[in-house]
Amino acid sequence: MGGMTSKTPTSITLYGIPNCTSVKKGRSWLDEQGLPYTFHDFKKQGVPADALQRWVDAVGWETLVNRKGTTWRKLDPAQQAAVQDAASAQSLMLEQSSVIKRPVIDWGQGRITVGFTPEAWPAA
């Protein structure tokens, strides 16, 4: 394996679903920057609970729950009202991965970003 001289010492993981526009933009951006990454497909692989905990710790559950998305709007009011803290938000996200704002990118070393926001991403 490469030593400290490697340009990308940490591995990047992009989480989302393949047909999501923001996810496609994120993947294109990473490709354009020449940054290797692993794509984690929520539809095929589900939401990893351990990773979800790290995301909540890093950015907060309010950032992760996409309240503007179709999935959120389709929930009944009782389900929406039940999301009041990290635990209730996480159980909803594990159950309905499409309520998670995408893409979630784990840049390694504990750095997490949510959504297509290249201006907030580490410069290549």
N, C-alpha and C positions, 0 to 999 in steps of 0.2 A: 504494500500500500504506500501511497505518497506520504512524504514527511510534512514538515511545516511549510515547505516551499509551495505546496499545492495551492492554487488560486481559490478553490472551493473546499475548505477543510471540513465543512459541515454539509450534511446531506439535506436537501430541501424536499419537503413533501407537500404536494398540493392536494387538498381534499375538496371534493365536489361531485358533480354529476356531469357526464360528457356533453350533454346537449344544452347545458346552461351557457348563455352568452357571456356572462362574466368569467366563468371558468375557462371558456375558449379564449377569451382575451388574455387571461392570466397565463395560460399555457403558451400562447403565441409570444407574449412579452418575455417569458423565461427563455423560450427558444431563441428569440432575437438577441437576448443578452448572452446566449451561449451558456446558460446555466443548466446543468443537468438536474433533473428532479424526478421524484417518483409520484405518479398520479394514483390517488386512492379514491376509488369509485364508491360513493355511498350506496348506490343502487345495488352493486354487486357484493361489496365487502362490508356494508353496514358502517355504523359509527363506532369507532373504538372508544370504549368507556374511559380508558386510562388517558387517551389523548384528549378527549372531551374535558376531563378534569383539568388537564394542563391549560387548555384554551380558556376555560372559565377563570382559572387562577391568573392567567396572563392578561386577558382583555375584558373579563366580566361577562356574565350571562346576557346582560342587556344588549351588548354589542353583537352577540352571536345569534340571538333570536330575531329573525327577519319579520318584523311586524307589518311590513309593507307588502309581503309576498302573498301569493295566492293561497298557499297552504295555511298560513295564519288566518287569513280571511275566511277560509272554509271551516275553521274550527268553530264549534258552538261556543256561545258566550261563556258558559260555565268552564269549558276547557281553557279559554283565554284567561279568565279570571283566576284560574288555579295556578297560573304561572306568576309566582310572587317572589321567588327566591332562587338561588343557585340550584338547590336540589330539585324543585319542581320544574325548573327550566330544563335541567339535564334529563329528567325522565321523559319530558316531551321530545327533546332533541334525539334521544336514543330511539324513541318510538317512531318519530316522524322526521327522518333526516332532512327532508326538503324544507323544514322550517328554519334550518340553519342558513344564515347569510353566507353566500359563497363568493369566491372561493375562500377557504381557510388555508393559509399557507404557514407551515412550520418551517422556519428558516434555519432551524438548529439553534443550539445554545439558548433555548428558552424564548426565542423571538417568534411571536405569532402575529400575523396580520389577518384581517377579515375584510372581504370585499375586493373589488378590482380597484386598487389605489396605488398605481405605480409610483406616484410622488412620495408615498410613505414607505416604499420598499427600499431595502438596502441597495445602494448603487453597485452595479456589477464591477 
